[in-house]
């Protein structure tokens, strides 16, 4: 179990570094059709429905590949 936590931590750090130093790789994230964005005078609402569905599908595929 501890090995999985170490691997997950290293993966999160790697993803964080990629997003910090190469933001153009995910510039599409949050701007897909189906992502809800509403802006008022003093407030903003952002619900990334389509983006979260894609993330869910990718994570499901990756986890299924590792579990086999």
mmCIF file as gemmi writes it, N, C-alpha and C atoms, coordinates in Angstrom:
data_model
loop_
_atom_site.group_PDB
_atom_site.id
_atom_site.type_symbol
_atom_site.label_atom_id
_atom_site.label_alt_id
_atom_site.label_comp_id
_atom_site.label_asym_id
_atom_site.label_entity_id
_atom_site.label_seq_id
_atom_site.pdbx_PDB_ins_code
_atom_site.Cartn_x
_atom_site.Cartn_y
_atom_site.Cartn_z
_atom_site.occupancy
_atom_site.B_iso_or_equiv
_atom_site.pdbx_formal_charge
_atom_site.auth_seq_id
_atom_site.auth_asym_id
_atom_site.pdbx_PDB_model_num
ATOM 1 N N . UNK Axp A 1 ? 0.828 -1.197 0 1 0 ? 1 A 1
ATOM 2 C CA . UNK Axp A 1 ? 0 0 0 1 0 ? 1 A 1
ATOM 3 C C . UNK Axp A 1 ? 0.869 1.257 0 1 0 ? 1 A 1
ATOM 4 N N . UNK Axp A 2 ? 1.946 1.242 0.75 1 0 ? 2 A 1
ATOM 5 C CA . UNK Axp A 2 ? 2.79 2.441 0.808 1 0 ? 2 A 1
ATOM 6 C C . UNK Axp A 2 ? 3.457 2.715 -0.534 1 0 ? 2 A 1
ATOM 7 N N . UNK Axp A 3 ? 3.743 1.655 -1.274 1 0 ? 3 A 1
ATOM 8 C CA . UNK Axp A 3 ? 4.357 1.849 -2.584 1 0 ? 3 A 1
ATOM 9 C C . UNK Axp A 3 ? 3.402 2.599 -3.518 1 0 ? 3 A 1
ATOM 10 N N . UNK Axp A 4 ? 2.09 2.302 -3.433 1 0 ? 4 A 1
ATOM 11 C CA . UNK Axp A 4 ? 1.115 2.995 -4.267 1 0 ? 4 A 1
ATOM 12 C C . UNK Axp A 4 ? 1.023 4.472 -3.912 1 0 ? 4 A 1
ATOM 13 N N . UNK Axp A 5 ? 1.126 4.791 -2.62 1 0 ? 5 A 1
ATOM 14 C CA . UNK Axp A 5 ? 1.111 6.191 -2.212 1 0 ? 5 A 1
ATOM 15 C C . UNK Axp A 5 ? 2.344 6.929 -2.725 1 0 ? 5 A 1
ATOM 16 N N . UNK Axp A 6 ? 3.478 6.277 -2.71 1 0 ? 6 A 1
ATOM 17 C CA . UNK Axp A 6 ? 4.697 6.892 -3.223 1 0 ? 6 A 1
ATOM 18 C C . UNK Axp A 6 ? 4.573 7.119 -4.729 1 0 ? 6 A 1
ATOM 19 N N . UNK Axp A 7 ? 4.078 6.125 -5.451 1 0 ? 7 A 1
ATOM 20 C CA . UNK Axp A 7 ? 3.907 6.256 -6.9 1 0 ? 7 A 1
ATOM 21 C C . UNK Axp A 7 ? 2.897 7.358 -7.216 1 0 ? 7 A 1
ATOM 22 N N . UNK Axp A 8 ? 1.788 7.402 -6.476 1 0 ? 8 A 1
ATOM 23 C CA . UNK Axp A 8 ? 0.78 8.442 -6.697 1 0 ? 8 A 1
ATOM 24 C C . UNK Axp A 8 ? 1.358 9.827 -6.406 1 0 ? 8 A 1
ATOM 25 N N . UNK Axp A 9 ? 2.158 9.955 -5.366 1 0 ? 9 A 1
ATOM 26 C CA . UNK Axp A 9 ? 2.777 11.235 -5.04 1 0 ? 9 A 1
ATOM 27 C C . UNK Axp A 9 ? 3.742 11.69 -6.121 1 0 ? 9 A 1
ATOM 28 N N . UNK Axp A 10 ? 4.545 10.773 -6.621 1 0 ? 10 A 1
ATOM 29 C CA . UNK Axp A 10 ? 5.484 11.12 -7.693 1 0 ? 10 A 1
ATOM 30 C C . UNK Axp A 10 ? 4.726 11.511 -8.958 1 0 ? 10 A 1
ATOM 31 N N . UNK Axp A 11 ? 3.641 10.79 -9.251 1 0 ? 11 A 1
ATOM 32 C CA . UNK Axp A 11 ? 2.846 11.122 -10.434 1 0 ? 11 A 1
ATOM 33 C C . UNK Axp A 11 ? 2.211 12.501 -10.289 1 0 ? 11 A 1
ATOM 34 N N . UNK Axp A 12 ? 1.699 12.831 -9.106 1 0 ? 12 A 1
ATOM 35 C CA . UNK Axp A 12 ? 1.097 14.145 -8.897 1 0 ? 12 A 1
ATOM 36 C C . UNK Axp A 12 ? 2.13 15.264 -9.019 1 0 ? 12 A 1
ATOM 37 N N . UNK Axp A 13 ? 3.324 15.033 -8.51 1 0 ? 13 A 1
ATOM 38 C CA . UNK Axp A 13 ? 4.388 16.038 -8.642 1 0 ? 13 A 1
ATOM 39 C C . UNK Axp A 13 ? 4.759 16.215 -10.112 1 0 ? 13 A 1
ATOM 40 N N . UNK Axp A 14 ? 4.851 15.114 -10.85 1 0 ? 14 A 1
ATOM 41 C CA . UNK Axp A 14 ? 5.191 15.202 -12.275 1 0 ? 14 A 1
ATOM 42 C C . UNK Axp A 14 ? 4.104 15.949 -13.044 1 0 ? 14 A 1
ATOM 43 N N . UNK Axp A 15 ? 2.852 15.658 -12.765 1 0 ? 15 A 1
ATOM 44 C CA . UNK Axp A 15 ? 1.75 16.356 -13.432 1 0 ? 15 A 1
ATOM 45 C C . UNK Axp A 15 ? 1.777 17.836 -13.072 1 0 ? 15 A 1
ATOM 46 N N . UNK Axp A 16 ? 2.034 18.144 -11.82 1 0 ? 16 A 1
ATOM 47 C CA . UNK Axp A 16 ? 2.116 19.539 -11.391 1 0 ? 16 A 1
ATOM 48 C C . UNK Axp A 16 ? 3.237 20.294 -12.094 1 0 ? 16 A 1
ATOM 49 N N . UNK Axp A 17 ? 4.381 19.659 -12.245 1 0 ? 17 A 1
ATOM 50 C CA . UNK Axp A 17 ? 5.497 20.301 -12.943 1 0 ? 17 A 1
ATOM 51 C C . UNK Axp A 17 ? 5.176 20.534 -14.415 1 0 ? 17 A 1
ATOM 52 N N . UNK Axp A 18 ? 4.549 19.568 -15.045 1 0 ? 18 A 1
ATOM 53 C CA . UNK Axp A 18 ? 4.173 19.73 -16.453 1 0 ? 18 A 1
ATOM 54 C C . UNK Axp A 18 ? 3.183 20.877 -16.606 1 0 ? 18 A 1
ATOM 55 N N . UNK Axp A 19 ? 2.185 20.919 -15.738 1 0 ? 19 A 1
ATOM 56 C CA . UNK Axp A 19 ? 1.193 21.99 -15.834 1 0 ? 19 A 1
ATOM 57 C C . UNK Axp A 19 ? 1.782 23.361 -15.523 1 0 ? 19 A 1
ATOM 58 N N . UNK Axp A 20 ? 2.777 23.403 -14.661 1 0 ? 20 A 1
ATOM 59 C CA . UNK Axp A 20 ? 3.388 24.682 -14.307 1 0 ? 20 A 1
ATOM 60 C C . UNK Axp A 20 ? 4.301 25.202 -15.421 1 0 ? 20 A 1
ATOM 61 N N . UNK Axp A 21 ? 5.114 24.312 -15.989 1 0 ? 21 A 1
ATOM 62 C CA . UNK Axp A 21 ? 6.099 24.747 -16.964 1 0 ? 21 A 1
ATOM 63 C C . UNK Axp A 21 ? 5.645 24.615 -18.418 1 0 ? 21 A 1
ATOM 64 N N . UNK Axp A 22 ? 4.552 23.916 -18.677 1 0 ? 22 A 1
ATOM 65 C CA . UNK Axp A 22 ? 4.04 23.765 -20.042 1 0 ? 22 A 1
ATOM 66 C C . UNK Axp A 22 ? 2.525 23.902 -20.038 1 0 ? 22 A 1
ATOM 67 N N . UNK Axp A 23 ? 1.995 25.091 -19.698 1 0 ? 23 A 1
ATOM 68 C CA . UNK Axp A 23 ? 0.542 25.237 -19.594 1 0 ? 23 A 1
ATOM 69 C C . UNK Axp A 23 ? -0.181 25.133 -20.928 1 0 ? 23 A 1
ATOM 70 N N . UNK Axp A 24 ? 0.52 25.326 -22.05 1 0 ? 24 A 1
ATOM 71 C CA . UNK Axp A 24 ? -0.128 25.247 -23.351 1 0 ? 24 A 1
ATOM 72 C C . UNK Axp A 24 ? -0.566 23.816 -23.681 1 0 ? 24 A 1
ATOM 73 N N . UNK Axp A 25 ? -0.029 22.81 -22.977 1 0 ? 25 A 1
ATOM 74 C CA . UNK Axp A 25 ? -0.436 21.436 -23.241 1 0 ? 25 A 1
ATOM 75 C C . UNK Axp A 25 ? -1.899 21.19 -22.879 1 0 ? 25 A 1
ATOM 76 N N . UNK Axp A 26 ? -2.396 21.898 -21.874 1 0 ? 26 A 1
ATOM 77 C CA . UNK Axp A 26 ? -3.781 21.725 -21.454 1 0 ? 26 A 1
ATOM 78 C C . UNK Axp A 26 ? -4.568 23.018 -21.552 1 0 ? 26 A 1
ATOM 79 N N . UNK Axp A 27 ? -4.274 23.828 -22.543 1 0 ? 27 A 1
ATOM 80 C CA . UNK Axp A 27 ? -5.001 25.082 -22.683 1 0 ? 27 A 1
ATOM 81 C C . UNK Axp A 27 ? -6.452 24.856 -23.104 1 0 ? 27 A 1
ATOM 82 N N . UNK Axp A 28 ? -6.772 23.684 -23.637 1 0 ? 28 A 1
ATOM 83 C CA . UNK Axp A 28 ? -8.134 23.355 -24.047 1 0 ? 28 A 1
ATOM 84 C C . UNK Axp A 28 ? -8.993 22.968 -22.86 1 0 ? 28 A 1
ATOM 85 N N . UNK Axp A 29 ? -8.374 22.574 -21.76 1 0 ? 29 A 1
ATOM 86 C CA . UNK Axp A 29 ? -9.125 22.073 -20.605 1 0 ? 29 A 1
ATOM 87 C C . UNK Axp A 29 ? -9.968 23.198 -20.005 1 0 ? 29 A 1
ATOM 88 N N . UNK Axp A 30 ? -11.257 22.951 -19.874 1 0 ? 30 A 1
ATOM 89 C CA . UNK Axp A 30 ? -12.159 23.952 -19.339 1 0 ? 30 A 1
ATOM 90 C C . UNK Axp A 30 ? -12.8 24.835 -20.386 1 0 ? 30 A 1
ATOM 91 N N . UNK Axp A 31 ? -12.443 24.638 -21.645 1 0 ? 31 A 1
ATOM 92 C CA . UNK Axp A 31 ? -13.011 25.448 -22.726 1 0 ? 31 A 1
ATOM 93 C C . UNK Axp A 31 ? -13.713 24.579 -23.767 1 0 ? 31 A 1
ATOM 94 N N . UNK Axp A 32 ? -14.114 23.392 -23.374 1 0 ? 32 A 1
ATOM 95 C CA . UNK Axp A 32 ? -14.781 22.481 -24.293 1 0 ? 32 A 1
ATOM 96 C C . UNK Axp A 32 ? -16.271 22.784 -24.37 1 0 ? 32 A 1
ATOM 97 N N . UNK Axp A 33 ? -16.909 22.388 -25.465 1 0 ? 33 A 1
ATOM 98 C CA . UNK Axp A 33 ? -18.363 22.53 -25.515 1 0 ? 33 A 1
ATOM 99 C C . UNK Axp A 33 ? -18.995 21.669 -24.425 1 0 ? 33 A 1
ATOM 100 N N . UNK Axp A 34 ? -19.892 22.218 -23.678 1 0 ? 34 A 1
ATOM 101 C CA . UNK Axp A 34 ? -20.507 21.494 -22.571 1 0 ? 34 A 1
ATOM 102 C C . UNK Axp A 34 ? -20.014 21.966 -21.223 1 0 ? 34 A 1
ATOM 103 N N . UNK Axp A 35 ? -18.915 22.693 -21.19 1 0 ? 35 A 1
ATOM 104 C CA . UNK Axp A 35 ? -18.436 23.306 -19.947 1 0 ? 35 A 1
ATOM 105 C C . UNK Axp A 35 ? -19.243 24.582 -19.718 1 0 ? 35 A 1
ATOM 106 N N . UNK Axp A 36 ? -19.815 24.695 -18.553 1 0 ? 36 A 1
ATOM 107 C CA . UNK Axp A 36 ? -20.705 25.821 -18.255 1 0 ? 36 A 1
ATOM 108 C C . UNK Axp A 36 ? -19.899 26.937 -17.592 1 0 ? 36 A 1
ATOM 109 N N . UNK Axp A 37 ? -20.014 28.126 -18.157 1 0 ? 37 A 1
ATOM 110 C CA . UNK Axp A 37 ? -19.343 29.297 -17.601 1 0 ? 37 A 1
ATOM 111 C C . UNK Axp A 37 ? -20.347 30.442 -17.587 1 0 ? 37 A 1
ATOM 112 N N . UNK Axp A 38 ? -20.614 30.962 -16.398 1 0 ? 38 A 1
ATOM 113 C CA . UNK Axp A 38 ? -21.535 32.093 -16.257 1 0 ? 38 A 1
ATOM 114 C C . UNK Axp A 38 ? -20.84 33.155 -15.413 1 0 ? 38 A 1
ATOM 115 N N . UNK Axp A 39 ? -20.886 34.368 -15.901 1 0 ? 39 A 1
ATOM 116 C CA . UNK Axp A 39 ? -20.243 35.472 -15.2 1 0 ? 39 A 1
ATOM 117 C C . UNK Axp A 39 ? -21.27 36.554 -14.919 1 0 ? 39 A 1
ATOM 118 N N . UNK Axp A 40 ? -21.318 36.944 -13.667 1 0 ? 40 A 1
ATOM 119 C CA . UNK Axp A 40 ? -22.17 38.048 -13.266 1 0 ? 40 A 1
ATOM 120 C C . UNK Axp A 40 ? -21.321 39.27 -12.972 1 0 ? 40 A 1
ATOM 121 N N . UNK Axp A 41 ? -21.943 40.292 -12.426 1 0 ? 41 A 1
ATOM 122 C CA . UNK Axp A 41 ? -21.205 41.511 -12.117 1 0 ? 41 A 1
ATOM 123 C C . UNK Axp A 41 ? -20.195 41.285 -10.997 1 0 ? 41 A 1
ATOM 124 N N . UNK Axp A 42 ? -20.583 40.5 -9.991 1 0 ? 42 A 1
ATOM 125 C CA . UNK Axp A 42 ? -19.703 40.279 -8.845 1 0 ? 42 A 1
ATOM 126 C C . UNK Axp A 42 ? -19.399 38.809 -8.591 1 0 ? 42 A 1
ATOM 127 N N . UNK Axp A 43 ? -19.769 37.949 -9.516 1 0 ? 43 A 1
ATOM 128 C CA . UNK Axp A 43 ? -19.549 36.521 -9.268 1 0 ? 43 A 1
ATOM 129 C C . UNK Axp A 43 ? -19.284 35.785 -10.576 1 0 ? 43 A 1
ATOM 130 N N . UNK Axp A 44 ? -18.714 34.599 -10.422 1 0 ? 44 A 1
ATOM 131 C CA . UNK Axp A 44 ? -18.45 33.737 -11.561 1 0 ? 44 A 1
ATOM 132 C C . UNK Axp A 44 ? -18.863 32.32 -11.186 1 0 ? 44 A 1
ATOM 133 N N . UNK Axp A 45 ? -19.349 31.567 -12.174 1 0 ? 45 A 1
ATOM 134 C CA . UNK Axp A 45 ? -19.708 30.177 -11.984 1 0 ? 45 A 1
ATOM 135 C C . UNK Axp A 45 ? -19.079 29.387 -13.118 1 0 ? 45 A 1
ATOM 136 N N . UNK Axp A 46 ? -18.359 28.348 -12.766 1 0 ? 46 A 1
ATOM 137 C CA . UNK Axp A 46 ? -17.712 27.508 -13.768 1 0 ? 46 A 1
ATOM 138 C C . UNK Axp A 46 ? -17.94 26.056 -13.394 1 0 ? 46 A 1
ATOM 139 N N . UNK Axp A 47 ? -18.591 25.313 -14.293 1 0 ? 47 A 1
ATOM 140 C CA . UNK Axp A 47 ? -18.857 23.896 -14.073 1 0 ? 47 A 1
ATOM 141 C C . UNK Axp A 47 ? -18.31 23.136 -15.286 1 0 ? 47 A 1
ATOM 142 N N . UNK Axp A 48 ? -17.15 22.493 -15.148 1 0 ? 48 A 1
ATOM 143 C CA . UNK Axp A 48 ? -16.507 21.823 -16.292 1 0 ? 48 A 1
ATOM 144 C C . UNK Axp A 48 ? -17.045 20.41 -16.52 1 0 ? 48 A 1
ATOM 145 N N . UNK Axp A 49 ? -18.273 20.289 -16.977 1 0 ? 49 A 1
ATOM 146 C CA . UNK Axp A 49 ? -18.908 18.973 -17.131 1 0 ? 49 A 1
ATOM 147 C C . UNK Axp A 49 ? -18.166 18.114 -18.157 1 0 ? 49 A 1
ATOM 148 N N . UNK Axp A 50 ? -17.976 18.623 -19.358 1 0 ? 50 A 1
ATOM 149 C CA . UNK Axp A 50 ? -17.327 17.855 -20.425 1 0 ? 50 A 1
ATOM 150 C C . UNK Axp A 50 ? -15.88 17.526 -20.073 1 0 ? 50 A 1
ATOM 151 N N . UNK Axp A 51 ? -15.172 18.479 -19.504 1 0 ? 51 A 1
ATOM 152 C CA . UNK Axp A 51 ? -13.779 18.242 -19.137 1 0 ? 51 A 1
ATOM 153 C C . UNK Axp A 51 ? -13.667 17.143 -18.082 1 0 ? 51 A 1
ATOM 154 N N . UNK Axp A 52 ? -14.574 17.135 -17.108 1 0 ? 52 A 1
ATOM 155 C CA . UNK Axp A 52 ? -14.526 16.123 -16.065 1 0 ? 52 A 1
ATOM 156 C C . UNK Axp A 52 ? -14.916 14.739 -16.591 1 0 ? 52 A 1
ATOM 157 N N . UNK Axp A 53 ? -15.797 14.69 -17.587 1 0 ? 53 A 1
ATOM 158 C CA . UNK Axp A 53 ? -16.129 13.401 -18.208 1 0 ? 53 A 1
ATOM 159 C C . UNK Axp A 53 ? -14.903 12.832 -18.915 1 0 ? 53 A 1
ATOM 160 N N . UNK Axp A 54 ? -14.158 13.682 -19.603 1 0 ? 54 A 1
ATOM 161 C CA . UNK Axp A 54 ? -12.944 13.23 -20.288 1 0 ? 54 A 1
ATOM 162 C C . UNK Axp A 54 ? -11.909 12.755 -19.276 1 0 ? 54 A 1
ATOM 163 N N . UNK Axp A 55 ? -11.714 13.5 -18.193 1 0 ? 55 A 1
ATOM 164 C CA . UNK Axp A 55 ? -10.775 13.088 -17.148 1 0 ? 55 A 1
ATOM 165 C C . UNK Axp A 55 ? -11.196 11.753 -16.558 1 0 ? 55 A 1
ATOM 166 N N . UNK Axp A 56 ? -12.478 11.577 -16.311 1 0 ? 56 A 1
ATOM 167 C CA . UNK Axp A 56 ? -12.98 10.326 -15.764 1 0 ? 56 A 1
ATOM 168 C C . UNK Axp A 56 ? -12.727 9.156 -16.704 1 0 ? 56 A 1
ATOM 169 N N . UNK Axp A 57 ? -12.971 9.341 -17.985 1 0 ? 57 A 1
ATOM 170 C CA . UNK Axp A 57 ? -12.728 8.28 -18.955 1 0 ? 57 A 1
ATOM 171 C C . UNK Axp A 57 ? -11.25 7.912 -19.039 1 0 ? 57 A 1
ATOM 172 N N . UNK Axp A 58 ? -10.385 8.909 -19.071 1 0 ? 58 A 1
ATOM 173 C CA . UNK Axp A 58 ? -8.944 8.649 -19.15 1 0 ? 58 A 1
ATOM 174 C C . UNK Axp A 58 ? -8.464 7.923 -17.902 1 0 ? 58 A 1
ATOM 175 N N . UNK Axp A 59 ? -8.877 8.377 -16.72 1 0 ? 59 A 1
ATOM 176 C CA . UNK Axp A 59 ? -8.467 7.712 -15.485 1 0 ? 59 A 1
ATOM 177 C C . UNK Axp A 59 ? -9.003 6.294 -15.409 1 0 ? 59 A 1
ATOM 178 N N . UNK Axp A 60 ? -10.222 6.068 -15.868 1 0 ? 60 A 1
ATOM 179 C CA . UNK Axp A 60 ? -10.788 4.721 -15.883 1 0 ? 60 A 1
ATOM 180 C C . UNK Axp A 60 ? -9.976 3.799 -16.782 1 0 ? 60 A 1
ATOM 181 N N . UNK Axp A 61 ? -9.613 4.281 -17.963 1 0 ? 61 A 1
ATOM 182 C CA . UNK Axp A 61 ? -8.8 3.469 -18.871 1 0 ? 61 A 1
ATOM 183 C C . UNK Axp A 61 ? -7.427 3.162 -18.287 1 0 ? 61 A 1
ATOM 184 N N . UNK Axp A 62 ? -6.781 4.161 -17.713 1 0 ? 62 A 1
ATOM 185 C CA . UNK Axp A 62 ? -5.451 3.965 -17.143 1 0 ? 62 A 1
ATOM 186 C C . UNK Axp A 62 ? -5.499 2.998 -15.968 1 0 ? 62 A 1
ATOM 187 N N . UNK Axp A 63 ? -6.456 3.163 -15.076 1 0 ? 63 A 1
ATOM 188 C CA . UNK Axp A 63 ? -6.553 2.281 -13.917 1 0 ? 63 A 1
ATOM 189 C C . UNK Axp A 63 ? -6.912 0.853 -14.329 1 0 ? 63 A 1
ATOM 190 N N . UNK Axp A 64 ? -7.744 0.704 -15.348 1 0 ? 64 A 1
ATOM 191 C CA . UNK Axp A 64 ? -8.051 -0.653 -15.832 1 0 ? 64 A 1
ATOM 192 C C . UNK Axp A 64 ? -6.843 -1.314 -16.467 1 0 ? 64 A 1
ATOM 193 N N . UNK Axp A 65 ? -6.012 -0.548 -17.146 1 0 ? 65 A 1
ATOM 194 C CA . UNK Axp A 65 ? -4.793 -1.12 -17.717 1 0 ? 65 A 1
ATOM 195 C C . UNK Axp A 65 ? -3.819 -1.56 -16.632 1 0 ? 65 A 1
ATOM 196 N N . UNK Axp A 66 ? -3.703 -0.78 -15.555 1 0 ? 66 A 1
ATOM 197 C CA . UNK Axp A 66 ? -2.788 -1.138 -14.473 1 0 ? 66 A 1
ATOM 198 C C . UNK Axp A 66 ? -3.313 -2.28 -13.611 1 0 ? 66 A 1
ATOM 199 N N . UNK Axp A 67 ? -4.604 -2.456 -13.551 1 0 ? 67 A 1
ATOM 200 C CA . UNK Axp A 67 ? -5.157 -3.505 -12.691 1 0 ? 67 A 1
ATOM 201 C C . UNK Axp A 67 ? -5.084 -4.886 -13.346 1 0 ? 67 A 1
ATOM 202 N N . UNK Axp A 68 ? -4.828 -4.947 -14.633 1 0 ? 68 A 1
ATOM 203 C CA . UNK Axp A 68 ? -4.755 -6.251 -15.325 1 0 ? 68 A 1
ATOM 204 C C . UNK Axp A 68 ? -3.39 -6.844 -15.285 1 0 ? 68 A 1
